[in-house]
């Protein structure tokens, strides 16, 4: 059984704030794999979850990164 890395969502937020597309995409794919979901479904969850982030800057960064990933066809 694979161990679940609970730090990945936080790492996704950090990569989004840093505008590091490649890192954010890699992390999103890892999260999707852990959840046994498609990347499309995981991006929807990340987008919906961003509304719960307390920092407006982080929330905006996550929304923007999710849209960037979608916009590039992933």
FENBEL-V871778 format. One record per backbone hydrogen bond with DSSP energy under -1.0 kcal/mol. NH is the residue of the N-H (numbers start at 0). CO is the residue of the C=O. E is the energy in kcal/mol with one decimal. If there is no record, write none. Layout:
nh,co,e
NH,CO,E
NH,CO,E
//
This chain:
nh,co,e
7,4,-1.3
10,6,-2.2
11,7,-2.5
12,8,-2.1
13,9,-2.4
14,10,-2.5
15,11,-2.3
16,12,-2.7
17,13,-2.3
18,15,-1.1
19,14,-2.7
20,18,-1.1
23,19,-2.6
24,20,-2.8
25,21,-2.2
26,22,-2.4
27,23,-2.7
28,24,-2.3
29,25,-1.9
30,26,-2.7
31,27,-2.5
32,28,-2.3
33,29,-2.4
34,30,-2.2
36,31,-2.7
41,37,-2.3
42,38,-2.7
43,39,-1.6
44,40,-1.9
45,41,-2.8
46,42,-2.5
47,43,-2.5
48,44,-2.7
49,45,-1.4
51,48,-2.0
52,49,-1.6
58,54,-2.6
59,55,-2.7
60,56,-2.2
61,57,-2.5
62,58,-2.5
63,59,-2.6
64,60,-2.5
65,61,-2.8
66,62,-2.2
67,63,-2.3
68,64,-2.8
69,65,-2.6
70,66,-2.8
71,67,-1.3
72,69,-1.9
73,68,-1.8
//
